[in-house]
Amino acid sequence: MKRVLVILLVAMLVLPVIPIAAQDDAVVSRLEEYNENLPQGYGVISVEDLLVKMAEEDVFLLDVRQPEEYEAGHIPDSVSVPLRTLGENLDVLPSFDAQIIVICQGGFRAMIGMTSLHVLGYENAFDLKGGYGAWVAEELDVTTEA
């Protein structure tokens, strides 16, 4: 787990200074591949496991996509806090012991958001494996309402 956190923290520091084109080609694709292959228990939760968790207990759905992505469609009851503004909007989050599921389009930004929350003390934060795209692929409910 320490190795994952170190890699993600380094990525968080490096990504803002890498040109967008380079991000798309090398770093982002490698991190997305890494994220897809993480075993269960490393902070990643599948859509199926999320549905079970949602039926059994309260979860806070944190969507870290950009506002235009969120407005185009999102999981019902999710809260929009773009990743770039997460540090400025910690007051939106529930208590440190709450179950937080971080969602983005495919899992990459959610992985960074989840790791950031772990560093801040939110030990029950998880990354939705495959992100919003996986949710849509399962043909589950989505909404455009705020």
MODELLER restraints for C-alpha pairs under 7 A, 6 or more apart:
rsr = mdl.restraints
at = mdl.atoms
rsr.add(forms.Gaussian(group=physical.xy_distance, feature=features.Distance(at['CA:1:A'], at['CA:42:A']), mean=6.85, stdev=0.5))
rsr.add(forms.Gaussian(group=physical.xy_distance, feature=features.Distance(at['CA:5:A'], at['CA:115:A']), mean=6.43, stdev=0.5))
rsr.add(forms.Gaussian(group=physical.xy_distance, feature=features.Distance(at['CA:8:A'], at['CA:112:A']), mean=6.33, stdev=0.5))
rsr.add(forms.Gaussian(group=physical.xy_distance, feature=features.Distance(at['CA:12:A'], at['CA:112:A']), mean=6.97, stdev=0.5))
rsr.add(forms.Gaussian(group=physical.xy_distance, feature=features.Distance(at['CA:31:A'], at['CA:108:A']), mean=6.92, stdev=0.5))
rsr.add(forms.Gaussian(group=physical.xy_distance, feature=features.Distance(at['CA:32:A'], at['CA:108:A']), mean=5.55, stdev=0.5))
rsr.add(forms.Gaussian(group=physical.xy_distance, feature=features.Distance(at['CA:35:A'], at['CA:108:A']), mean=6.92, stdev=0.5))
rsr.add(forms.Gaussian(group=physical.xy_distance, feature=features.Distance(at['CA:36:A'], at['CA:129:A']), mean=6.96, stdev=0.5))
rsr.add(forms.Gaussian(group=physical.xy_distance, feature=features.Distance(at['CA:43:A'], at['CA:125:A']), mean=6.98, stdev=0.5))
rsr.add(forms.Gaussian(group=physical.xy_distance, feature=features.Distance(at['CA:43:A'], at['CA:126:A']), mean=4.67, stdev=0.5))
rsr.add(forms.Gaussian(group=physical.xy_distance, feature=features.Distance(at['CA:43:A'], at['CA:127:A']), mean=5.93, stdev=0.5))
rsr.add(forms.Gaussian(group=physical.xy_distance, feature=features.Distance(at['CA:44:A'], at['CA:126:A']), mean=5.43, stdev=0.5))
rsr.add(forms.Gaussian(group=physical.xy_distance, feature=features.Distance(at['CA:44:A'], at['CA:127:A']), mean=4.70, stdev=0.5))
rsr.add(forms.Gaussian(group=physical.xy_distance, feature=features.Distance(at['CA:44:A'], at['CA:128:A']), mean=5.90, stdev=0.5))
rsr.add(forms.Gaussian(group=physical.xy_distance, feature=features.Distance(at['CA:44:A'], at['CA:129:A']), mean=5.70, stdev=0.5))
rsr.add(forms.Gaussian(group=physical.xy_distance, feature=features.Distance(at['CA:45:A'], at['CA:126:A']), mean=6.27, stdev=0.5))
rsr.add(forms.Gaussian(group=physical.xy_distance, feature=features.Distance(at['CA:45:A'], at['CA:127:A']), mean=6.05, stdev=0.5))
rsr.add(forms.Gaussian(group=physical.xy_distance, feature=features.Distance(at['CA:45:A'], at['CA:128:A']), mean=5.12, stdev=0.5))
rsr.add(forms.Gaussian(group=physical.xy_distance, feature=features.Distance(at['CA:45:A'], at['CA:129:A']), mean=5.64, stdev=0.5))
rsr.add(forms.Gaussian(group=physical.xy_distance, feature=features.Distance(at['CA:46:A'], at['CA:128:A']), mean=5.98, stdev=0.5))
rsr.add(forms.Gaussian(group=physical.xy_distance, feature=features.Distance(at['CA:46:A'], at['CA:129:A']), mean=5.18, stdev=0.5))
rsr.add(forms.Gaussian(group=physical.xy_distance, feature=features.Distance(at['CA:47:A'], at['CA:128:A']), mean=6.82, stdev=0.5))
rsr.add(forms.Gaussian(group=physical.xy_distance, feature=features.Distance(at['CA:47:A'], at['CA:134:A']), mean=6.97, stdev=0.5))
rsr.add(forms.Gaussian(group=physical.xy_distance, feature=features.Distance(at['CA:47:A'], at['CA:135:A']), mean=6.31, stdev=0.5))
rsr.add(forms.Gaussian(group=physical.xy_distance, feature=features.Distance(at['CA:59:A'], at['CA:99:A']), mean=4.95, stdev=0.5))
rsr.add(forms.Gaussian(group=physical.xy_distance, feature=features.Distance(at['CA:59:A'], at['CA:100:A']), mean=5.85, stdev=0.5))
rsr.add(forms.Gaussian(group=physical.xy_distance, feature=features.Distance(at['CA:59:A'], at['CA:101:A']), mean=6.98, stdev=0.5))
rsr.add(forms.Gaussian(group=physical.xy_distance, feature=features.Distance(at['CA:60:A'], at['CA:99:A']), mean=6.04, stdev=0.5))
rsr.add(forms.Gaussian(group=physical.xy_distance, feature=features.Distance(at['CA:60:A'], at['CA:100:A']), mean=4.69, stdev=0.5))
rsr.add(forms.Gaussian(group=physical.xy_distance, feature=features.Distance(at['CA:60:A'], at['CA:101:A']), mean=6.10, stdev=0.5))
rsr.add(forms.Gaussian(group=physical.xy_distance, feature=features.Distance(at['CA:61:A'], at['CA:77:A']), mean=7.00, stdev=0.5))
rsr.add(forms.Gaussian(group=physical.xy_distance, feature=features.Distance(at['CA:61:A'], at['CA:78:A']), mean=4.53, stdev=0.5))
rsr.add(forms.Gaussian(group=physical.xy_distance, feature=features.Distance(at['CA:61:A'], at['CA:79:A']), mean=6.13, stdev=0.5))
rsr.add(forms.Gaussian(group=physical.xy_distance, feature=features.Distance(at['CA:61:A'], at['CA:100:A']), mean=5.99, stdev=0.5))
rsr.add(forms.Gaussian(group=physical.xy_distance, feature=features.Distance(at['CA:61:A'], at['CA:101:A']), mean=4.96, stdev=0.5))
rsr.add(forms.Gaussian(group=physical.xy_distance, feature=features.Distance(at['CA:61:A'], at['CA:102:A']), mean=6.23, stdev=0.5))
rsr.add(forms.Gaussian(group=physical.xy_distance, feature=features.Distance(at['CA:62:A'], at['CA:78:A']), mean=5.71, stdev=0.5))
rsr.add(forms.Gaussian(group=physical.xy_distance, feature=features.Distance(at['CA:62:A'], at['CA:79:A']), mean=5.10, stdev=0.5))
rsr.add(forms.Gaussian(group=physical.xy_distance, feature=features.Distance(at['CA:62:A'], at['CA:80:A']), mean=6.22, stdev=0.5))
rsr.add(forms.Gaussian(group=physical.xy_distance, feature=features.Distance(at['CA:62:A'], at['CA:81:A']), mean=6.85, stdev=0.5))
rsr.add(forms.Gaussian(group=physical.xy_distance, feature=features.Distance(at['CA:62:A'], at['CA:100:A']), mean=6.75, stdev=0.5))
rsr.add(forms.Gaussian(group=physical.xy_distance, feature=features.Distance(at['CA:62:A'], at['CA:101:A']), mean=5.90, stdev=0.5))
rsr.add(forms.Gaussian(group=physical.xy_distance, feature=features.Distance(at['CA:62:A'], at['CA:102:A']), mean=4.77, stdev=0.5))
rsr.add(forms.Gaussian(group=physical.xy_distance, feature=features.Distance(at['CA:62:A'], at['CA:103:A']), mean=5.93, stdev=0.5))
rsr.add(forms.Gaussian(group=physical.xy_distance, feature=features.Distance(at['CA:63:A'], at['CA:78:A']), mean=6.18, stdev=0.5))
rsr.add(forms.Gaussian(group=physical.xy_distance, feature=features.Distance(at['CA:63:A'], at['CA:79:A']), mean=5.74, stdev=0.5))
rsr.add(forms.Gaussian(group=physical.xy_distance, feature=features.Distance(at['CA:63:A'], at['CA:80:A']), mean=4.83, stdev=0.5))
rsr.add(forms.Gaussian(group=physical.xy_distance, feature=features.Distance(at['CA:63:A'], at['CA:81:A']), mean=6.09, stdev=0.5))
rsr.add(forms.Gaussian(group=physical.xy_distance, feature=features.Distance(at['CA:63:A'], at['CA:102:A']), mean=5.93, stdev=0.5))
rsr.add(forms.Gaussian(group=physical.xy_distance, feature=features.Distance(at['CA:63:A'], at['CA:103:A']), mean=4.61, stdev=0.5))
rsr.add(forms.Gaussian(group=physical.xy_distance, feature=features.Distance(at['CA:63:A'], at['CA:104:A']), mean=5.83, stdev=0.5))
rsr.add(forms.Gaussian(group=physical.xy_distance, feature=features.Distance(at['CA:64:A'], at['CA:80:A']), mean=6.13, stdev=0.5))
rsr.add(forms.Gaussian(group=physical.xy_distance, feature=features.Distance(at['CA:64:A'], at['CA:81:A']), mean=5.14, stdev=0.5))
rsr.add(forms.Gaussian(group=physical.xy_distance, feature=features.Distance(at['CA:64:A'], at['CA:82:A']), mean=4.16, stdev=0.5))
rsr.add(forms.Gaussian(group=physical.xy_distance, feature=features.Distance(at['CA:64:A'], at['CA:83:A']), mean=4.73, stdev=0.5))
rsr.add(forms.Gaussian(group=physical.xy_distance, feature=features.Distance(at['CA:64:A'], at['CA:102:A']), mean=6.91, stdev=0.5))
rsr.add(forms.Gaussian(group=physical.xy_distance, feature=features.Distance(at['CA:64:A'], at['CA:103:A']), mean=6.02, stdev=0.5))
rsr.add(forms.Gaussian(group=physical.xy_distance, feature=features.Distance(at['CA:64:A'], at['CA:104:A']), mean=5.47, stdev=0.5))
rsr.add(forms.Gaussian(group=physical.xy_distance, feature=features.Distance(at['CA:64:A'], at['CA:110:A']), mean=6.56, stdev=0.5))
rsr.add(forms.Gaussian(group=physical.xy_distance, feature=features.Distance(at['CA:65:A'], at['CA:82:A']), mean=5.15, stdev=0.5))
rsr.add(forms.Gaussian(group=physical.xy_distance, feature=features.Distance(at['CA:65:A'], at['CA:83:A']), mean=6.61, stdev=0.5))
rsr.add(forms.Gaussian(group=physical.xy_distance, feature=features.Distance(at['CA:65:A'], at['CA:104:A']), mean=5.07, stdev=0.5))
rsr.add(forms.Gaussian(group=physical.xy_distance, feature=features.Distance(at['CA:65:A'], at['CA:105:A']), mean=6.79, stdev=0.5))
rsr.add(forms.Gaussian(group=physical.xy_distance, feature=features.Distance(at['CA:66:A'], at['CA:82:A']), mean=5.23, stdev=0.5))
rsr.add(forms.Gaussian(group=physical.xy_distance, feature=features.Distance(at['CA:67:A'], at['CA:82:A']), mean=6.86, stdev=0.5))
rsr.add(forms.Gaussian(group=physical.xy_distance, feature=features.Distance(at['CA:70:A'], at['CA:80:A']), mean=6.87, stdev=0.5))
rsr.add(forms.Gaussian(group=physical.xy_distance, feature=features.Distance(at['CA:71:A'], at['CA:144:A']), mean=5.55, stdev=0.5))
rsr.add(forms.Gaussian(group=physical.xy_distance, feature=features.Distance(at['CA:72:A'], at['CA:144:A']), mean=5.96, stdev=0.5))
rsr.add(forms.Gaussian(group=physical.xy_distance, feature=features.Distance(at['CA:73:A'], at['CA:142:A']), mean=6.10, stdev=0.5))
rsr.add(forms.Gaussian(group=physical.xy_distance, feature=features.Distance(at['CA:73:A'], at['CA:143:A']), mean=5.35, stdev=0.5))
rsr.add(forms.Gaussian(group=physical.xy_distance, feature=features.Distance(at['CA:73:A'], at['CA:144:A']), mean=4.70, stdev=0.5))
rsr.add(forms.Gaussian(group=physical.xy_distance, feature=features.Distance(at['CA:74:A'], at['CA:142:A']), mean=5.34, stdev=0.5))
rsr.add(forms.Gaussian(group=physical.xy_distance, feature=features.Distance(at['CA:74:A'], at['CA:143:A']), mean=5.49, stdev=0.5))
rsr.add(forms.Gaussian(group=physical.xy_distance, feature=features.Distance(at['CA:74:A'], at['CA:144:A']), mean=6.34, stdev=0.5))
rsr.add(forms.Gaussian(group=physical.xy_distance, feature=features.Distance(at['CA:75:A'], at['CA:141:A']), mean=6.76, stdev=0.5))
rsr.add(forms.Gaussian(group=physical.xy_distance, feature=features.Distance(at['CA:75:A'], at['CA:142:A']), mean=4.84, stdev=0.5))
rsr.add(forms.Gaussian(group=physical.xy_distance, feature=features.Distance(at['CA:75:A'], at['CA:143:A']), mean=6.32, stdev=0.5))
rsr.add(forms.Gaussian(group=physical.xy_distance, feature=features.Distance(at['CA:76:A'], at['CA:142:A']), mean=5.85, stdev=0.5))
rsr.add(forms.Gaussian(group=physical.xy_distance, feature=features.Distance(at['CA:76:A'], at['CA:143:A']), mean=5.82, stdev=0.5))
rsr.add(forms.Gaussian(group=physical.xy_distance, feature=features.Distance(at['CA:83:A'], at['CA:109:A']), mean=6.96, stdev=0.5))
rsr.add(forms.Gaussian(group=physical.xy_distance, feature=features.Distance(at['CA:83:A'], at['CA:113:A']), mean=6.39, stdev=0.5))
rsr.add(forms.Gaussian(group=physical.xy_distance, feature=features.Distance(at['CA:96:A'], at['CA:121:A']), mean=6.42, stdev=0.5))
rsr.add(forms.Gaussian(group=physical.xy_distance, feature=features.Distance(at['CA:96:A'], at['CA:122:A']), mean=4.78, stdev=0.5))
rsr.add(forms.Gaussian(group=physical.xy_distance, feature=features.Distance(at['CA:97:A'], at['CA:122:A']), mean=6.47, stdev=0.5))
rsr.add(forms.Gaussian(group=physical.xy_distance, feature=features.Distance(at['CA:97:A'], at['CA:123:A']), mean=6.84, stdev=0.5))
rsr.add(forms.Gaussian(group=physical.xy_distance, feature=features.Distance(at['CA:97:A'], at['CA:124:A']), mean=6.32, stdev=0.5))
rsr.add(forms.Gaussian(group=physical.xy_distance, feature=features.Distance(at['CA:98:A'], at['CA:124:A']), mean=6.36, stdev=0.5))
rsr.add(forms.Gaussian(group=physical.xy_distance, feature=features.Distance(at['CA:99:A'], at['CA:124:A']), mean=5.03, stdev=0.5))
rsr.add(forms.Gaussian(group=physical.xy_distance, feature=features.Distance(at['CA:99:A'], at['CA:125:A']), mean=5.98, stdev=0.5))
rsr.add(forms.Gaussian(group=physical.xy_distance, feature=features.Distance(at['CA:100:A'], at['CA:124:A']), mean=6.17, stdev=0.5))
rsr.add(forms.Gaussian(group=physical.xy_distance, feature=features.Distance(at['CA:100:A'], at['CA:125:A']), mean=4.52, stdev=0.5))
rsr.add(forms.Gaussian(group=physical.xy_distance, feature=features.Distance(at['CA:100:A'], at['CA:126:A']), mean=6.21, stdev=0.5))
rsr.add(forms.Gaussian(group=physical.xy_distance, feature=features.Distance(at['CA:101:A'], at['CA:125:A']), mean=5.77, stdev=0.5))
rsr.add(forms.Gaussian(group=physical.xy_distance, feature=features.Distance(at['CA:101:A'], at['CA:126:A']), mean=4.86, stdev=0.5))
rsr.add(forms.Gaussian(group=physical.xy_distance, feature=features.Distance(at['CA:101:A'], at['CA:127:A']), mean=5.85, stdev=0.5))
rsr.add(forms.Gaussian(group=physical.xy_distance, feature=features.Distance(at['CA:101:A'], at['CA:128:A']), mean=6.38, stdev=0.5))
rsr.add(forms.Gaussian(group=physical.xy_distance, feature=features.Distance(at['CA:102:A'], at['CA:110:A']), mean=5.17, stdev=0.5))
rsr.add(forms.Gaussian(group=physical.xy_distance, feature=features.Distance(at['CA:102:A'], at['CA:113:A']), mean=6.72, stdev=0.5))
rsr.add(forms.Gaussian(group=physical.xy_distance, feature=features.Distance(at['CA:102:A'], at['CA:114:A']), mean=6.16, stdev=0.5))
rsr.add(forms.Gaussian(group=physical.xy_distance, feature=features.Distance(at['CA:102:A'], at['CA:125:A']), mean=7.00, stdev=0.5))
rsr.add(forms.Gaussian(group=physical.xy_distance, feature=features.Distance(at['CA:102:A'], at['CA:126:A']), mean=5.97, stdev=0.5))
rsr.add(forms.Gaussian(group=physical.xy_distance, feature=features.Distance(at['CA:102:A'], at['CA:127:A']), mean=4.96, stdev=0.5))
rsr.add(forms.Gaussian(group=physical.xy_distance, feature=features.Distance(at['CA:102:A'], at['CA:128:A']), mean=6.15, stdev=0.5))
rsr.add(forms.Gaussian(group=physical.xy_distance, feature=features.Distance(at['CA:103:A'], at['CA:110:A']), mean=5.21, stdev=0.5))
rsr.add(forms.Gaussian(group=physical.xy_distance, feature=features.Distance(at['CA:103:A'], at['CA:127:A']), mean=6.40, stdev=0.5))
rsr.add(forms.Gaussian(group=physical.xy_distance, feature=features.Distance(at['CA:103:A'], at['CA:128:A']), mean=5.59, stdev=0.5))
rsr.add(forms.Gaussian(group=physical.xy_distance, feature=features.Distance(at['CA:103:A'], at['CA:131:A']), mean=5.32, stdev=0.5))
rsr.add(forms.Gaussian(group=physical.xy_distance, feature=features.Distance(at['CA:103:A'], at['CA:132:A']), mean=6.37, stdev=0.5))
rsr.add(forms.Gaussian(group=physical.xy_distance, feature=features.Distance(at['CA:104:A'], at['CA:110:A']), mean=5.27, stdev=0.5))
rsr.add(forms.Gaussian(group=physical.xy_distance, feature=features.Distance(at['CA:104:A'], at['CA:131:A']), mean=5.13, stdev=0.5))
rsr.add(forms.Gaussian(group=physical.xy_distance, feature=features.Distance(at['CA:104:A'], at['CA:132:A']), mean=5.88, stdev=0.5))
rsr.add(forms.Gaussian(group=physical.xy_distance, feature=features.Distance(at['CA:105:A'], at['CA:131:A']), mean=4.96, stdev=0.5))
rsr.add(forms.Gaussian(group=physical.xy_distance, feature=features.Distance(at['CA:105:A'], at['CA:132:A']), mean=4.78, stdev=0.5))
rsr.add(forms.Gaussian(group=physical.xy_distance, feature=features.Distance(at['CA:105:A'], at['CA:133:A']), mean=5.59, stdev=0.5))
rsr.add(forms.Gaussian(group=physical.xy_distance, feature=features.Distance(at['CA:106:A'], at['CA:130:A']), mean=4.61, stdev=0.5))
rsr.add(forms.Gaussian(group=physical.xy_distance, feature=features.Distance(at['CA:106:A'], at['CA:131:A']), mean=4.30, stdev=0.5))
rsr.add(forms.Gaussian(group=physical.xy_distance, feature=features.Distance(at['CA:106:A'], at['CA:132:A']), mean=6.34, stdev=0.5))
rsr.add(forms.Gaussian(group=physical.xy_distance, feature=features.Distance(at['CA:106:A'], at['CA:133:A']), mean=5.82, stdev=0.5))
rsr.add(forms.Gaussian(group=physical.xy_distance, feature=features.Distance(at['CA:107:A'], at['CA:127:A']), mean=6.72, stdev=0.5))
rsr.add(forms.Gaussian(group=physical.xy_distance, feature=features.Distance(at['CA:107:A'], at['CA:128:A']), mean=6.38, stdev=0.5))
rsr.add(forms.Gaussian(group=physical.xy_distance, feature=features.Distance(at['CA:107:A'], at['CA:129:A']), mean=5.72, stdev=0.5))
rsr.add(forms.Gaussian(group=physical.xy_distance, feature=features.Distance(at['CA:107:A'], at['CA:130:A']), mean=5.11, stdev=0.5))
rsr.add(forms.Gaussian(group=physical.xy_distance, feature=features.Distance(at['CA:107:A'], at['CA:131:A']), mean=4.70, stdev=0.5))
rsr.add(forms.Gaussian(group=physical.xy_distance, feature=features.Distance(at['CA:110:A'], at['CA:127:A']), mean=5.49, stdev=0.5))
rsr.add(forms.Gaussian(group=physical.xy_distance, feature=features.Distance(at['CA:111:A'], at['CA:127:A']), mean=5.58, stdev=0.5))
rsr.add(forms.Gaussian(group=physical.xy_distance, feature=features.Distance(at['CA:114:A'], at['CA:125:A']), mean=5.68, stdev=0.5))
rsr.add(forms.Gaussian(group=physical.xy_distance, feature=features.Distance(at['CA:114:A'], at['CA:126:A']), mean=5.95, stdev=0.5))
rsr.add(forms.Gaussian(group=physical.xy_distance, feature=features.Distance(at['CA:114:A'], at['CA:127:A']), mean=6.01, stdev=0.5))
rsr.add(forms.Gaussian(group=physical.xy_distance, feature=features.Distance(at['CA:117:A'], at['CA:125:A']), mean=6.72, stdev=0.5))
rsr.add(forms.Gaussian(group=physical.xy_distance, feature=features.Distance(at['CA:118:A'], at['CA:125:A']), mean=6.75, stdev=0.5))
